[in-house]
Amino acid sequence: MSMEFKLPAIGEGVDSADVAEVLVQEGQTITAGTNVLELETEKAVVEVPCPHAGKISKILVKDGDTIKVGQAILVIDGAAAGGSAPESKPAPAAKAPETKAADKPAAKPAEAPAPASKSNGGGGGGSFEFTLPSVGEGVTSADVAEILVKEGDEIAAGQAVMELETEKAVVEVPSPQAGKIGKIHVKNGDTIKPGQVILTILGAGAASAPTAKPAAPKEDAPAPAKEAPAKEPARQPTTVMTTAETVSGGTANNGQSGPATPPAPAAPSTRRMARELGVDLRQLAGTGPGGRITHEDVQAYVRGRMQTLTTQKPAAAVRSVGGGLTAPPLPDFSRFGPVKREAMSKIYRTAAENLTVAWNVIPHVTQHDRADITDLEAARKKFSDGIGKNGPKVTMTAIVMKALARCLQAFPKFNSSLDPETFEIVFKQYINIGCAVDTPNGLLVPVVKDCDKKSILQIASDLTDLAGKAREKKLPIDSMQGATCTVTNLGGIGGVGFTPIVNYPEVCILGMSRGQSELKLVDGKVVERLMLPLSLSYDHRVINGADAARFLVTLCNMLADPFQLLAAC
């Protein structure tokens, strides 16, 4: 019996989606729950699991197609909802034992292409090549920070085998299989990509199942599995959500109208990155699977454009060209004395790139003021004593974040982004505030979500938790996304003011310096007051100086009067 598997509902209000990747092949046997497609909607990349088990006789869609809910996408022979595929379908009856073995890997068809050509035949004594799974939305590569196992080690399923340093965090990679480490294919310091083989595991329990596919290459059922590696390295896609700023890359038209050119195939995060950098994806040739445009393609395009433009200028000049800066070559410092070179970590490199983009794209202006926090600090200490040691630490940063959320509500333009393609201001109906955290691995910016809806105590609790994870290298990437404004506090170190750089595509950032006691004239009397220096940097394309001054004065007045903060809670 055959049946058509139709696209189910994939989200409220979503009636169509683009096929990002077909994860299975015709002739492949799948089990119930196997992911068969990766779809790209306007706001997310999602996987589509098939509720039926059986053998795929026909795939009715291809990468890049736009499909609608209810449209047939697969034809499955011997389909049985929630069950396993009949053994008689994928292979002749005489080969039933091999068909069973072939049924097993179908549950994870995209995990490991290499075993299909390199693994041993047979049962549980085979080998399994563990490929690097997806480590986060938009993360196309990572550096090996530390390998946690060695060849010959026996490992359990779920055991961490290495630490990777991505652009924003250090993450552990667990093995999906138990077994013995036969070979380690990477070393500390290597840059690796999702889909790359990192370990060979001998005697892998569930992983030994894929070895049955190459055991009989002449049979119908295993044949498609051997073809998979020739197409592209397999990967383990994860369902990832993008931020609310994500838009379809097909809307970029450089002033032209009409559907003359179809949208370029790219993930939402890649589209957002291109949009932020002013890149028309239709001008790029993708190097990913099926011509898919990757983050690296966008970065390479921008670098190429900048290099092309800067070669037209005098090499010795340091000028602003096309929104970017180019510096003259460094002199040979060794002529003057001993030198030592140290490679920047991926986190530092990414921060440097982002700061360069932000500084070149945004015309920065910084407004300075001081808030009288004498009464607020007294109230903070009294409140902290009241909640005791078991409660979260209520810092001045948490209080300022709550006050800032209230000001963002009152001045919505400060909670927006500028669309450089349409020259529209995107007003965000949510308030998520990032807080810069200094860690041994570099500057990380965890995001406290919905600050306008949370109390100071809740913000303090979230901030303590996120900062702790950041310092322990356990901060998830999605915890550093979606900010609408950022706070950075250098008061614990010192200083009376600084010029923070706006975190693009946000339009403002608030810097806090160390509070200092000063003498002030209040009601005709000289009194000592605790003053908190504040520095507000903003995007002058969106915010004018008068509005920035009003915003900062409102914030200072709120901090000077604790009752206003109570009203904001």
KOLFI-729698 format. One record per residue (C-alpha): y, z, x. Coordinates in Angstrom, 3 decimals. Layout:
<rs>
Y:Z:X $
...
</rs>
This chain:
<rs>
0.000:0.000:0.000 $
3.461:-0.869:1.280 $
6.825:0.469:0.221 $
10.492:-0.110:0.962 $
12.409:2.808:2.435 $
15.972:2.681:1.132 $
19.006:4.312:2.691 $
19.525:7.726:1.064 $
22.896:9.381:0.480 $
24.389:10.318:3.846 $
27.422:12.319:2.803 $
29.833:12.983:-0.003 $
31.987:9.934:-0.646 $
30.162:7.846:1.981 $
28.765:4.670:0.423 $
28.231:2.580:3.551 $
27.706:2.959:7.285 $
27.221:0.865:10.411 $
23.831:0.760:12.125 $
24.512:2.230:15.561 $
20.907:1.971:16.719 $
17.478:1.257:15.266 $
15.204:3.924:16.740 $
11.833:2.391:15.821 $
10.068:-0.964:16.120 $
7.930:-3.141:13.925 $
4.284:-2.214:14.309 $
5.086:1.380:15.220 $
3.308:4.199:13.416 $
5.583:7.027:12.301 $
5.106:10.441:10.779 $
7.098:11.970:7.948 $
10.479:13.137:9.229 $
10.695:10.632:12.091 $
14.272:9.499:12.730 $
14.352:5.734:12.212 $
18.060:4.900:12.397 $
21.254:6.208:13.912 $
24.180:5.443:11.615 $
27.883:5.548:12.331 $
30.090:6.528:9.425 $
33.848:6.945:9.489 $
33.579:10.543:10.628 $
30.182:11.094:12.174 $
27.116:9.728:13.872 $
24.042:10.741:11.891 $
20.316:10.222:12.158 $
18.275:8.982:9.213 $
14.784:10.499:8.957 $
12.061:8.723:7.000 $
10.294:11.009:4.503 $
7.155:8.848:4.606 $
4.427:8.363:7.176 $
2.853:5.004:7.899 $
3.127:1.835:9.940 $
6.402:-0.082:10.040 $
5.638:-3.651:9.027 $
9.206:-4.911:8.850 $
12.699:-3.751:9.798 $
15.274:-5.191:7.418 $
18.431:-4.263:9.347 $
19.658:-4.584:12.922 $
22.144:-2.897:15.231 $
25.715:-3.499:14.080 $
24.869:-4.188:10.429 $
26.907:-2.507:7.716 $
24.519:-1.142:5.111 $
24.996:0.616:1.804 $
23.339:3.598:0.184 $
20.279:2.370:-1.699 $
19.789:-0.699:0.489 $
16.238:-1.294:1.783 $
16.025:-0.728:5.528 $
12.295:-0.580:6.307 $
8.984:-1.731:4.874 $
6.214:0.793:5.553 $
2.514:0.043:5.151 $
0.178:2.831:4.066 $
3.164:5.027:3.213 $
2.361:8.593:2.222 $
5.269:10.906:1.471 $
5.201:13.970:3.653 $
1.804:13.064:5.067 $
0.402:11.365:8.108 $
-0.269:7.676:8.405 $
-3.719:6.447:7.408 $
-5.766:5.810:10.491 $
-7.035:2.478:9.195 $
-3.593:0.898:9.062 $
-2.150:0.816:12.602 $
-5.353:-0.426:14.260 $
-8.840:-1.748:13.447 $
-11.343:0.801:12.200 $
-13.300:0.604:15.427 $
-10.262:1.913:17.256 $
-9.544:4.825:14.941 $
-9.546:7.488:17.700 $
-6.914:5.539:19.638 $
-4.848:5.119:16.506 $
-4.745:8.866:16.084 $
-3.375:9.191:19.551 $
-0.819:6.542:18.764 $
0.234:8.451:15.657 $
1.405:11.410:17.672 $
4.150:9.877:19.790 $
5.630:8.148:16.793 $
7.263:11.456:15.836 $
9.457:11.112:18.904 $
9.642:7.376:19.554 $
12.823:7.507:21.589 $
12.070:10.419:23.862 $
10.383:8.814:26.810 $
10.011:5.113:27.442 $
8.652:5.587:30.917 $
5.360:7.236:29.945 $
4.380:4.079:28.122 $
3.965:2.330:31.445 $
3.364:5.183:33.869 $
1.501:7.930:32.053 $
-2.244:8.407:32.263 $
-4.514:7.533:29.379 $
-6.570:10.104:27.602 $
-5.802:13.382:25.942 $
-3.918:16.483:26.991 $
-4.413:15.937:30.720 $
-1.897:13.085:30.922 $
1.610:13.048:32.320 $
4.927:12.992:30.533 $
8.206:11.717:31.937 $
10.993:13.901:30.595 $
14.212:11.926:30.159 $
17.610:13.555:29.899 $
18.477:14.007:26.214 $
21.953:13.777:24.765 $
24.004:16.714:26.067 $
27.020:16.411:23.771 $
29.203:14.053:21.808 $
30.783:11.447:24.054 $
29.101:12.819:27.192 $
27.729:9.790:29.058 $
26.859:11.490:32.335 $
26.590:14.905:33.939 $
26.232:16.391:37.408 $
23.134:18.376:38.345 $
24.525:21.838:39.104 $
21.194:23.512:39.828 $
17.501:22.688:39.421 $
15.798:25.786:38.037 $
12.183:24.762:38.724 $
10.216:23.278:41.604 $
7.292:20.925:41.879 $
4.028:22.662:41.055 $
5.616:25.197:38.684 $
3.949:25.842:35.344 $
6.549:25.774:32.573 $
6.555:26.624:28.894 $
8.019:24.534:26.103 $
11.708:25.353:25.751 $
12.055:26.652:29.305 $
15.320:25.678:31.032 $
14.593:23.323:33.920 $
18.088:22.594:35.197 $
21.783:23.321:34.758 $
24.121:20.387:34.218 $
27.872:20.315:34.628 $
29.509:18.050:32.075 $
33.179:17.257:31.706 $
33.853:20.459:29.793 $
31.007:22.894:30.271 $
27.886:23.898:32.165 $
24.781:23.526:30.000 $
21.100:24.283:30.462 $
18.471:21.618:29.786 $
15.221:22.941:28.239 $
11.933:21.083:28.550 $
10.429:20.024:25.210 $
6.910:20.281:26.638 $
4.732:22.805:28.427 $
2.815:21.794:31.542 $
2.971:21.572:35.303 $
5.898:20.012:37.152 $
4.411:16.996:38.919 $
7.610:15.520:40.300 $
11.344:16.180:40.191 $
13.257:12.895:40.184 $
16.758:14.288:40.736 $
18.425:16.722:43.101 $
21.395:19.072:43.063 $
24.658:17.153:42.996 $
23.230:13.984:41.445 $
25.101:12.348:38.577 $
22.632:11.485:35.828 $
22.838:9.823:32.434 $
21.103:10.406:29.085 $
17.815:8.522:29.068 $
17.291:8.879:32.823 $
13.930:10.317:33.934 $
14.431:13.757:35.453 $
10.934:15.298:35.563 $
7.296:14.292:35.420 $
5.248:16.956:33.634 $
1.481:16.968:34.130 $
-0.885:18.060:31.401 $
1.979:18.202:28.901 $
0.627:19.453:25.588 $
2.219:17.358:22.861 $
3.636:14.965:25.390 $
0.222:13.708:26.398 $
0.043:11.800:23.136 $
2.271:8.937:24.341 $
-0.258:8.188:27.056 $
-2.578:6.778:24.429 $
-0.247:3.860:23.842 $
-0.668:2.106:27.200 $
-4.374:2.950:27.227 $
-5.074:-0.136:25.098 $
-2.233:-2.577:25.741 $
-4.067:-5.424:24.028 $
-4.208:-3.676:20.685 $
-1.608:-4.373:17.990 $
-0.425:-0.808:17.526 $
0.443:0.067:21.140 $
2.096:-3.273:21.937 $
5.577:-2.481:20.568 $
5.673:0.750:22.529 $
5.361:-1.163:25.795 $
8.281:-3.385:24.880 $
10.659:-0.502:24.261 $
11.509:0.255:27.906 $
12.383:-3.396:28.500 $
15.158:-3.191:25.925 $
16.968:-0.062:27.049 $
16.338:3.461:28.310 $
15.326:5.653:25.437 $
17.310:8.740:24.607 $
17.191:11.716:22.315 $
20.119:11.312:19.917 $
21.569:14.393:18.316 $
23.517:14.509:15.095 $
27.112:15.008:16.169 $
30.280:15.425:14.157 $
33.589:14.106:15.355 $
36.974:15.648:14.738 $
39.056:14.791:11.724 $
41.241:12.460:13.777 $
38.399:9.937:14.095 $
39.193:6.512:12.689 $
37.355:3.245:12.620 $
37.963:1.211:15.728 $
38.237:-1.896:13.599 $
41.690:-0.900:12.382 $
43.299:-1.664:15.708 $
44.720:-5.153:15.493 $
47.784:-5.223:17.701 $
49.956:-6.324:14.861 $
47.610:-8.996:13.554 $
46.179:-8.952:10.072 $
42.968:-10.184:8.533 $
39.317:-9.726:9.433 $
39.308:-12.473:12.069 $
37.499:-10.287:14.601 $
34.734:-7.867:13.573 $
34.941:-4.235:14.705 $
33.547:-3.614:18.170 $
30.358:-1.515:18.232 $
31.280:1.929:19.562 $
30.744:5.569:18.714 $
33.519:7.418:16.819 $
34.363:9.456:19.919 $
34.756:6.241:21.927 $
36.960:4.740:19.216 $
39.119:7.864:19.227 $
39.434:7.761:23.004 $
40.450:4.087:22.911 $
42.936:4.763:20.145 $
44.515:7.606:22.094 $
44.850:5.405:25.183 $
46.158:2.425:23.222 $
43.146:0.214:23.972 $
42.033:-2.520:21.553 $
38.226:-2.331:21.626 $
37.984:-6.003:20.709 $
39.251:-6.827:24.194 $
36.325:-5.042:25.862 $
32.780:-6.157:26.606 $
30.391:-3.261:26.071 $
27.777:-2.374:28.676 $
25.775:-0.082:26.403 $
22.689:-0.970:24.374 $
23.276:-3.982:22.156 $
26.746:-4.536:23.635 $
27.873:-1.075:22.521 $
31.161:0.046:24.090 $
30.935:3.360:25.953 $
33.476:5.899:27.217 $
32.998:4.491:30.706 $
33.860:0.985:29.487 $
37.169:2.245:28.074 $
37.976:4.203:31.244 $
37.129:1.216:33.448 $
39.337:-1.035:31.324 $
42.295:1.360:31.586 $
41.811:1.747:35.345 $
41.637:-2.022:35.744 $
44.810:-2.565:33.744 $
46.674:0.068:35.728 $
45.498:-1.387:39.039 $
46.483:-4.890:37.962 $
49.951:-3.769:36.971 $
50.559:-1.531:39.960 $
49.683:-4.280:42.454 $
52.822:-6.062:41.295 $
54.972:-3.175:42.549 $
55.795:-2.108:46.119 $
52.795:-0.227:47.460 $
54.896:2.559:48.946 $
56.699:3.344:45.709 $
55.598:6.025:43.315 $
56.563:4.649:39.942 $
55.662:4.906:36.303 $
53.814:1.730:35.372 $
52.272:1.040:31.999 $
52.139:4.715:31.128 $
50.396:5.656:34.391 $
51.346:6.779:37.887 $
50.099:5.345:41.132 $
50.507:7.123:44.441 $
50.700:5.614:47.931 $
47.685:6.115:50.198 $
47.370:9.492:51.875 $
48.153:9.721:55.575 $
45.434:10.627:58.051 $
45.879:14.403:57.984 $
43.367:14.863:60.809 $
46.041:13.579:63.176 $
47.903:16.823:62.610 $
45.012:19.272:62.736 $
41.557:20.113:61.371 $
40.905:19.214:57.733 $
38.123:19.864:55.253 $
37.289:17.804:52.176 $
35.741:19.283:49.060 $
34.680:17.228:46.049 $
36.242:18.203:42.733 $
33.785:19.349:40.093 $
33.361:17.233:36.984 $
35.340:19.770:34.944 $
38.260:19.624:37.379 $
38.104:15.816:37.574 $
38.154:15.504:33.805 $
41.026:17.973:33.531 $
42.967:15.987:36.121 $
42.419:12.745:34.199 $
43.403:14.303:30.878 $
46.530:15.899:32.333 $
47.549:12.606:33.921 $
47.158:10.807:30.607 $
49.070:13.520:28.739 $
51.924:13.605:31.235 $
52.278:9.816:31.279 $
51.926:9.244:27.536 $
53.997:12.144:26.192 $
57.737:12.486:26.914 $
57.742:16.222:27.573 $
60.545:18.645:26.832 $
60.192:22.415:27.272 $
62.140:24.989:25.260 $
62.364:28.583:26.538 $
63.085:31.813:24.686 $
62.195:35.514:24.769 $
60.739:37.576:21.947 $
61.455:41.288:21.546 $
57.927:42.696:21.172 $
58.790:46.375:21.607 $
57.762:47.402:18.093 $
54.878:44.925:18.031 $
53.366:46.263:21.249 $
53.603:49.831:19.950 $
51.872:48.773:16.731 $
49.223:46.863:18.690 $
48.330:49.890:20.797 $
48.176:52.142:17.748 $
45.996:49.643:15.902 $
43.684:49.210:18.907 $
43.232:52.972:19.160 $
42.346:53.044:15.476 $
39.512:50.511:15.663 $
38.002:52.186:18.715 $
35.851:50.717:21.450 $
33.345:49.128:19.082 $
35.849:46.715:17.569 $
37.251:43.544:19.143 $
40.040:43.844:21.663 $
43.291:42.970:19.914 $
45.378:41.288:22.585 $
48.920:39.998:22.410 $
47.443:36.496:22.673 $
45.520:36.961:19.414 $
48.640:38.257:17.676 $
50.741:35.355:18.952 $
48.073:32.900:17.752 $
48.346:34.320:14.236 $
52.134:34.118:14.334 $
51.896:30.596:15.721 $
49.614:29.575:12.844 $
52.233:30.812:10.386 $
54.933:28.791:12.160 $
52.749:25.676:12.148 $
52.502:26.033:8.379 $
56.270:26.324:8.095 $
56.869:23.409:10.502 $
54.024:20.942:9.767 $
55.323:18.337:12.205 $
54.235:20.647:15.044 $
50.683:20.463:13.647 $
50.497:16.681:13.781 $
49.708:13.753:16.052 $
51.456:10.439:16.590 $
49.471:7.263:15.952 $
50.809:4.919:18.664 $
49.351:1.834:16.970 $
50.924:2.249:13.546 $
53.747:4.636:14.495 $
52.609:6.992:11.773 $
52.610:10.764:12.074 $
49.211:12.219:11.199 $
49.744:15.590:9.504 $
46.640:17.772:9.784 $
45.794:19.966:6.822 $
43.987:22.497:9.012 $
45.168:24.774:11.806 $
42.877:25.170:14.813 $
44.424:26.741:17.900 $
43.033:26.276:21.384 $
43.432:29.005:23.985 $
43.265:28.161:27.681 $
40.760:30.360:29.535 $
40.668:30.623:33.323 $
37.031:30.565:34.497 $
35.377:30.255:37.918 $
34.400:26.708:36.926 $
37.898:25.631:35.965 $
40.219:25.759:32.995 $
38.443:25.592:29.630 $
40.107:25.553:26.209 $
37.939:27.031:23.433 $
39.256:26.516:19.913 $
39.622:29.182:17.224 $
39.200:27.372:13.921 $
41.241:28.017:10.753 $
43.667:30.509:12.296 $
45.851:30.315:9.198 $
42.998:31.680:7.068 $
41.915:34.461:9.431 $
43.296:37.916:10.076 $
44.482:39.028:13.489 $
41.272:41.027:13.832 $
39.117:37.965:13.087 $
41.081:35.833:15.535 $
40.708:38.531:18.197 $
36.963:38.686:17.577 $
36.537:34.897:17.778 $
38.707:34.685:20.868 $
36.752:37.417:22.667 $
33.461:35.712:21.838 $
34.597:32.236:22.902 $
36.250:33.422:26.115 $
33.088:35.313:27.055 $
30.942:32.225:26.511 $
33.363:30.141:28.555 $
33.117:32.482:31.541 $
29.317:32.644:31.210 $
28.977:28.828:31.120 $
27.568:28.976:27.596 $
30.457:27.483:25.638 $
29.270:24.590:23.408 $
31.233:21.375:23.682 $
32.061:21.361:19.973 $
33.784:24.735:20.468 $
36.380:22.940:22.598 $
37.191:20.209:20.093 $
39.463:19.900:17.084 $
42.523:21.850:18.255 $
45.844:21.091:16.592 $
47.901:23.246:18.974 $
47.239:25.180:22.183 $
48.274:28.520:23.660 $
48.166:29.321:27.360 $
48.900:32.827:28.637 $
49.759:33.497:32.280 $
51.161:36.942:31.551 $
48.177:38.678:33.110 $
49.048:37.071:36.439 $
52.839:37.147:36.383 $
55.857:34.893:36.238 $
58.883:34.574:33.998 $
58.339:31.052:32.678 $
56.595:27.728:33.259 $
56.253:24.234:31.825 $
52.853:23.793:30.150 $
51.576:20.241:29.632 $
50.850:19.232:26.045 $
47.156:18.666:25.368 $
47.119:15.057:24.089 $
46.962:14.084:21.212 $
48.552:17.361:20.136 $
52.345:17.450:20.062 $
53.090:20.957:21.323 $
51.764:23.784:23.463 $
52.990:27.375:23.734 $
53.094:29.144:27.080 $
53.258:32.941:27.389 $
54.477:34.733:30.512 $
54.469:38.415:31.456 $
56.381:40.761:29.180 $
59.084:42.723:31.002 $
61.274:45.681:30.096 $
64.943:44.788:29.938 $
68.164:46.510:28.951 $
69.677:45.129:25.745 $
72.692:45.955:23.653 $
71.432:46.936:20.183 $
73.863:48.238:17.548 $
76.413:49.003:20.237 $
73.930:50.949:22.365 $
72.155:49.966:25.571 $
68.421:50.354:25.021 $
65.264:49.364:26.850 $
63.266:46.628:25.119 $
60.018:44.825:25.990 $
60.717:41.083:26.107 $
58.033:38.372:26.080 $
59.033:35.039:27.697 $
57.815:32.018:25.712 $
57.815:28.361:26.788 $
57.290:25.648:24.178 $
56.531:22.153:25.497 $
56.582:19.385:22.917 $
56.322:15.638:22.385 $
59.891:14.426:22.035 $
58.733:11.302:20.167 $
57.720:13.512:17.240 $
59.833:16.645:17.637 $
63.549:16.766:18.354 $
65.281:19.547:20.239 $
66.858:21.157:17.180 $
63.505:21.478:15.419 $
61.928:22.894:18.565 $
64.687:25.496:18.825 $
64.231:26.478:15.159 $
60.468:26.699:15.627 $
60.731:28.959:18.667 $
63.420:31.158:17.103 $
61.243:31.585:13.995 $
58.302:32.572:16.183 $
60.400:35.062:18.162 $
61.779:36.634:14.970 $
58.275:37.008:13.577 $
57.034:38.716:16.747 $
60.056:41.009:16.716 $
59.236:42.173:13.178 $
55.608:43.317:12.713 $
56.095:43.353:8.935 $
56.488:39.563:8.957 $
53.123:39.323:10.685 $
51.560:41.556:8.058 $
52.900:39.217:5.392 $
51.319:36.289:7.229 $
47.844:37.862:7.196 $
</rs>
